[in-house]
Each structure stands twice: as structure tokens, then as C-alpha cells.
Amino acid sequence: MLDRRSLIAGLASLAAGPARAQIKPAGKTDLRVGFVPGPYEDAFKAGVAPTLTAQGYRIAYSHFSTGLEVNKAVAYDEIDANVMQHSVYLKAYNERNGTDLTGIVQVPTPPMGLYSRKYRTLAEVPAGASVAVPSDPVNLERALKILRDAGWIGLKPNGNPVDVTELDVIANPKRLRIVPLEAAQAPRALEDVDLAAVQGNFAIFSGLKLTEALALEKMTPPYVNVVAVRRGKAESPWAQAIVAAYRSDAFKAAIRADRFYDGFTLPDYFS
């Protein structure tokens, strides 16, 4: 039996049309793409890589543990592009590190969700429950908004996500105990806390399903993930080839054919 990746790669090839002779692109042909744990590499290999390979590009995959590492690799030209972050995080990274990375195309993105090993619905969660949230300000804001939308906390208006802290919680009628953790640790924390706000990529990597979340964030465009490159390379032929491959009918067919991506927020070009 074919595994999921092989099946979807086959569907992508069919959607791309009849096989053509490989055409060597002008200029740069070796692409180095970086990923952190999550679903983005599978999506790239299923629906983007076949198109790029058919155009004559050779792709090398690099793996990193954190967003800081993979952004540094792009900034220092150790890799050409990465797929793992939303535009708000990317902007904050540039401001803090004096870098000039930019997003060139959005990608299907799983939303952050509120998960529990102890409770099946929001209504079951008692007062005084402990909730693990990401410790970095940008993703902390996303987690707090999920709690706010559940009616559990009140939030002070804050126009700058990089400045958000626990002090922005101005009402806590459910008396939640908020526990900040490094985002990647949230799935493991489910054994020790009542609930955890888990970023979509870490949820999927750890085996959690979006359909199992007690609540999912209402994801808006700035939080849909992007392919990031150095700004000076954004209009290069290879960068634009990546953009076109993501926007292609082959990529859209590959994603739509796989139930794994149910619940993901899809970029506007899918409409």
C-alpha cells in the first residue's frame, strides 16, 4: 500500500499534467530549504518539489529545532529559504536581529489549538485550571486570544504583539493558572497541566489532531505561515519559481486530496 506522501505526490504529478523533459533553469539550480518539526516539509515534498524538480532544480532539505536557528541560517545564506513562521513572528525576528528576511508566499497552516488530556469540552474545564501557553510574546498573544474567545479572560488592547505579557490579562473570572513554556514543550506539558495552547505545527508533529482541540484560534492572514527568504533574493528566478509552485494547480490538488490537511487555514490563492 502506498503511504500518504507517495499517494499525494502521485496526485500532484497527475494534476501537473503529462510528464515533460526536464528543463534546466537559468542561473541558480540548487535550492536549500529549511524546516522545523511540523507539516510543512511533507506539503512541500508532496506538491511543490515535483514542480521544481521538473523545472531542473535540485533541492536539499535542512532540519532545525527552532525558528531562531532556521531564520539565522537564511540570514547567513546557509540555506535559501525556510517554511515555518508567520509574518508577525518574522517581523519581530527582523527587528530584534537586524535582519531583512521577507515572506514570498503563504502556505497552508494549522491553527493553534487548546488541547487537554483530562477534558473533552470547554464546558468541563473547572475554575482554577492550569493552562500552558507559549512564552514568546507573539504566540502568547495568540494563546490568550483563544482563552479570551472562550470567555475565560479579559485582555487589554495591545497593538503590538511583541509587547504582550501575562500582565495584559485584565480579568480572570475562571481563575486560570497561566503557565508560560517554550512553545515546543507544550505537547509534553499536557501530562502536567489541565490544558495547553499548542501551535499547529507542534500539535501535528506530536500526534495531536486539529479535530481533537477543545478550541482552535480564529486565524487571520498575518498568522498564516510563509516561505521566508532574504529580501534581496525575493524577486530572483528561483524564489519566484517557489512562489509559482505553491500557487500551482498541482499543489492545490495535492493539499485538497489529503484529509490530513482538514482544518488547516488555506491561503487566499486556494479560493
Secondary structure, 3 states (H helix, E strand, C coil): CCCHHHHHHHHHHHHHCCCCCCCCCCCCCEEEEEECCCCHHHHHHHHCHHHHHHCCCEEEEEECCCHHHHHHHHHCCCCCEEEEEEHHHHHHHHHHHCCCEEEEEECCECCCEEECCCCCCHHHCCCCCEEEEECCHHHHHHHHHHHHHCCCCEECCCCCHHHCCHHHEEECCCCCEEEEECHHHHHHHCCCCCEEEECHHHHHHCCCCHHHCCEECCCCHHHCEEEEEEHHHCCCHHHHHHHHHHHCHHHHHHHHCCHHHCCCECCHHHC
